[in-house]
Amino acid sequence: MLRFGALELFIVEFILFAILWLVSDFLGTMFSLGISLTAFCILIISFIAEWLEPSKVPRWYFSFMLVTIVTPLLVAGIMIYIFEGKLAWMSF
């Protein structure tokens, strides 16, 4: 059985978020911020739970969560740079 690593997850997420940004910068913005914020909150809760009572959560879970937080924000930064900060949904 092949293992799915953090690098593969990063590449898949990067491609999917880039496509979403190219289709609609509004949806790209909302999904990038929403998923990153949600994953960050889940990661913080996981760290607190792990600190209070250690469990057998595999180490790869935390690296996957970090990739899920960083990738959408990285794509958002790149796309905002490419669009020169002029997003269609921000203009009147």
N, C-alpha and C positions, 0 to 999 in steps of 0.2 A: 504494500500500500504506500503510495506516495504521500509525503507530508506537504502541507501547504504552509509555506513560511511567511515571515513578515515582509520580505522583499516582494514576493508574488502578490501579497495583499496590497502593498503600496502601489504596485504597477496597475493592478486592476482598479483600485479606487481612483488613482490618478486619471486613468483613461475615462472612467465613468463620469467623474466630476468635470473633467474637461469637456466632454460631450454635452453634459448638462449645461455648462456655462455657455457653450457655443450655441445651443438651442435657445436658451433664454437666460439672460444675465440676472433677471429677477429671481427665477427659480434656483439658479446656481448660487446666488447670494444667500437666499433663505435656507437652502439645504446645507450649504457649507457651514453657515453659522449654527444652524439648528443641530446638525449631527455632531459637530465638534463640541458644542456646549453640552449636549446630552451625554456624549461619551466621556467628557471630562467629569461631569457630575457622577456618573456611574463608577468611574475610576477612583474618584475621591472616596466614595462610599465603600468601594472594595478595599482600598487601602486602610480605611478606618476599621472595617470589619476584620481584616487580616491582622491588624495591630491588636485589636481587642481579644480575638480568639483565632489563633493560627489554624488554617484549614489546609486541605490538600489541593488548593487551586494551583493548576500548573503555571509555571513561570511564563509560558508563551502567551497566556491570557493577558498579562500586563503589557507585553510588547505589542500585541495586536491592538489593545486599547490605545496605546500611545500612537501607533500608526494611524488609527482611525481618528485621532484628534488632530494630528499634524497634517495629514494629507489634504483634507478639504481646505484648511487654512492656507497651505502652500499653493494649492491650485487657485484659490481666491486671490492671493497676492500676485501670482503670475498673470492671471486674467485681468485684474485691475491695472497692472502695469501695461499689458498689451493694449487694453482699451483706453489707455492714458487717463484713467480715472473718470472717464465719461461714460457712465452706465446709462442705458436707455431709460430705465425706470426712474432715474433720479432727475431727468429733465422734464420740464413742464410743457 
